[in-house]
Amino acid sequence: MKFPVELCNNLDYETGHGTPRYFLKIDLDDVAEGRTASIPVYWRPNGSHPILKEIYYADIGGFRIEKGNLQTLAMAVEEAIETLVDHRTLPYYSITLPNNSRIPVFLVGEKLKLEEGGIKVTGEDVGEVYRKLSRQLISTKVIKSEDELRVSIFLWADLKLYPPAFIFQDIRKKVWLPIFSHEKSGTTMLNFDLIDKPSKFFKIEELVALRKEVSSYLMSNRSIFSPYSLFLNHVKDDFWKELHKTILKEDVCLRYESLGQRREISVYKIGEEHLAADRPRIYFGQDREQLRNNVAERLKEEGLVQSTTSVVVEKRRS
């Protein structure tokens, strides 16, 4: 397969502003008729080197390619894209192992497919693939916990990997649904992606609307029976920093005792709902009591409290 490359100037480029100096326009017709990708190309001086006085670089599928001139960079980018192709398509997701090696996940027909060495996994969605792969790698002692794997979405628009801002999970551990971070026009967006459907993008301040969209989808396929059984796990610092600006801290908190220590979880108001931030997890509730129940149930599930009544709502100390 061939992926013709065309070099374009970035008319908005300004020295020292961190913007790409060029774009490589990639013809993806061989894998997706009529589609193209636009790859940002960055430049930096390399004055200390006796020969290469400048470096041009671009990221493809999580790998950085650096060359001393644009022509060799364009050739290297085309070759890199060719190596990513399997099943006559490009990856849909990428799973990173603790040693930073990456396993591509392809959409073949209506199913996701992963092959790595002797491992073969198929699934209806990325959560199923993630869990099946985790079990195999744990059984062979490659990893100790599924949390050691990192899933990213591979967007064909720019051939970059985008990690999750957080993972939607449920109290009963049936749901594992990543919501991916995505930069759009300088704004961080949340990408709700379903196989073979257009991505839905939400602003961080639209988290309540996103959660309702996700819970409606999961309730329609009977994965959950209440929207408040969902919580956020593996919440990234940069997402929390932006979300924190949009929520109001309440004058109460959740308190419990675990392993001989008194612990406290902050409670916030988000729209008409309540939120408990026990990072890297965030829980939701229609009211404070429902929020308390959700948090308490999860803590009991993990063995951190003996009973759900161990978690109480109390006034926050000033």
N, C-alpha and C positions, 0 to 999 in steps of 0.2 A: 504494500500500500504506500501511496505517496501523499504527502501533505505540503503542497506548494506554499511558500512563504513570501510575503510581500512586506517590505519595510515602509513604515509611515512615520513622519515626524509628529511629535506631540506639540501642537501649536500653543498649548498652555504651559509648556515647560519653563521653569524658572530656576536658575542656579541656586542651590542651597535650600530649596523648599521641599526636597524629598519626593518630587514628582518624577514620573518616568520621562526620559528624554525622547524615547521613541516607542512605537508599538510594532509588534510583528503580527500581521494579519495572516492567520492560518486557514487554509482551505480544508475543511473537514468532509468534503463531499464523499470521500471513499467510505466513511463510516456513518455519515448522516447527510443525506442529500440536501444541498442548499445551505448548509450551516457553515459558519466561520467562527474562529476564536480570535480574540485580541489579547496578545501577550505584552504586558508592560516590560520595557527594557530600560534598565537604569545604568547610569554612568558614574564612575568615580575616578579621580586622578590616582596614578600609581607612581608618583615621582621618585620613590626610593629605588625602583627597579631600573637596572641599566638599559633594558631594551623595551619592556612593556610600560609605556608611560601613562596608559589609561586602560581601564577595565570596563567592559560592557557585560551586564549579567541579567538573567531572567530566571524565573522559577517555573518548573514544569512538574506537576504531580508531586510536589514536596521536595524536589531536588533542585539545587541551584546550579546553573550552568554559567561559567565565566569564561570570557575570551577577550583577546586583545584588540579585536576589530569586529565590526558588525557582520561582515560576510561570513567569517568562521562561526560567529555566534548563531546566525540564521541556519547554517548547515547543521550545527550541533543540535539546535532545537528541533529541526525536522527529524533528525536521526533519533532523538530522545522520544519523540511522539510515536515514531514507528515501533520502538521497543515496548511501548505501553499497550499496544493493540493485541487483543486475543479474542477468539470467537467473533472475529471481524467487527469488533467494536472497541471503544475505550472504556476504562473502568467507570463504575457508578459510585463506588465507595473505595476507601483505602483503610486497612486496619494496620496500625503500627504496633510492633512488639516492643518489649522493654529494651532490646538491643538496638532499637531504631530501624530495624528492617521492616519493610512494608509489604503487605499482602493485598493485591488488588481484588476487588469484588466486581463481577460483571453481571449485567442484566442480559440474560439469554432467554429469549422468548418472554415468558411472564414470570420467570424465577431468577433470583440472584444465585450466582454460582461462584465458588471459590475453590481454587486448586493450588496447593503448595506442598511440594514433595509428595509424601504419601497421603496427605490430608485432602479430602474432598468434602465440601459442604454445599448444600443447596438450601434455600429458604424463601418463604413468601415475602419477608421483609428483613431489614438489616438487624432487627432485634433477634430474630430467629438464627440468622447466620452468626451473629456475635456470640450467642449462648452456645450454639453447637461447637463453634471453634474453641471457645473457652474451655468447654468440658474436655475436648480432645487434648488441648495443650496442658491442662491441669493433670490429666491422667498420665501424660508422658513427662510430667515435671518440668515442662518448659516455662510455665508460669505457676504461681501459687494461688492467684486469685484472678477472677475475671476483670477486676478493676485495673489490672496491669495492662490491659489492651486499650488502645485509643482508636476510635473510629472517626474518620473524616469523610465528608462528601467531596467528590471530585466534580467540579463544575466545568462543563465544556465551554462556557462563555470565555473563560480565561485560563483553563487547564490548571487551576490551582486547587489545593486542598483547603477546605474550611472545617475547622474543628467545632464540636458542639459548644454552645454557651452553657448548656445544662442537658440533663436527661430527664424526661418524664418517666416516673415509675409509679407503681401502686403499692399499697400496703401489703398486698398478698403476693407480690413479686411475680405477677403475670405479665406486666407491661415493661418494656424497655424501649423507649422512643426518643432518639436524640433530636434536639432542636439546634440547628447549626447557626453559628455567627456568620454574618455576611456584611461586608462593607459596601454601601450603595450611596454614591454621591457624597462621600465623606461622613455618612451616618451609619452607625452600627444597627443592622437589622437582624431579625430572628427569622430563620428559614425553616418553615414547616414543610418537609418534603415527604411525599408518598410516591411509591414506585409508579412510574409511567404516567404521572399526573403533573401539571404545572406546579412549581413551588409556590407557596403562599408566604408572603413576607409581612412581618409585623414590626413596628417600632417597639423599643423596650418599654415605653410607657403604655403600650397596648397589650401588656402581658395578660390581663384578665380576659380580653377578647381572644387571645391566642389559646389560653387554657380552655375556654369554652369551645373553641373550634376543635381542639384536640380531644376533649372529653366527649363531644358529640360524635366524632368519628369512632372513638373507642367504644362508646355505648351502643352505637349502631351495629357493631360487629360482636357485641356481647363480651368484650374484653374486660369492661368494668360495668358496674351498675349504679355508681354514684360519681358525679364529677369531682366530689371532694375526697375521693379515695386516691386521687393523684397527688404526688408531691414532686418537687424538683430535686434531683441529686446531682452531685459533681458540678455544683454551681461555680463558674469561673469568676475570678476576682474582678476582671474588668466589667463583666455583666452586672455583678452585684454593686459595684461602684456607681454605675449609671442608674440601676434600678433604685438604689438607696435615695437618689435625688427626687424620686417621684412618689415615695411613700411616706406616711406620717406615723411616727413612733407613738404608741399609746402609753397610757399611764399605768398599765398592768404588764405583767410578764408571766411566763410559765416557770414554776419552780418544782424541783424534785431532788431527791437524794440518791446518789449512785456511787457505789464503791466507797462509802463513807464520806463523800463530799457533797456539799450543797451546790446544785447547778441551777443556772438561770437561762431562759431562752427569751429573747426580746420579741415583742408582739407589735405589729404595725397594722395600719389601715390602708387598704388598697382598693380604691373605689368604694363600693358598698360591702366589701368583704374584709376578712381578717387574714393576716399572714404571720407565721412564726418563722424566724430566721435562726435555724440551728445549723449554720453552715458547716459542711458544703451542702446542706439540705434546706429546702424551704417548703413549708406546709401551708395549706389553705383551709379556711372554714367560713361557713355562712355567718356564723356568730362565734363568740369566744369559746363557748362550751363545745361546739363541734370541732373547733380548732384544737382545743385541749385533748379531746378524744382521739383525734387523728395522730397527734404527736405521741400521746400516751401509748396507743396501740403499737406504733412503730418501735418505741423504746422498749416495750415489753417483748416484742418479737425479737429484738436484739439482745435481750437478757440484761438490759441496763436498769430496769425496774421490775419488781416482782408482780406488781398489780397496776392496772391503769389508774386506779385511784391514788397512786403515789404522786401523780402529776396534778398540781393545783394552779389555779389562777390567783395571783396575788398582786397587790399594789406594788409598783416598781419603786425602789428606793431612789430618792432624788440624788 
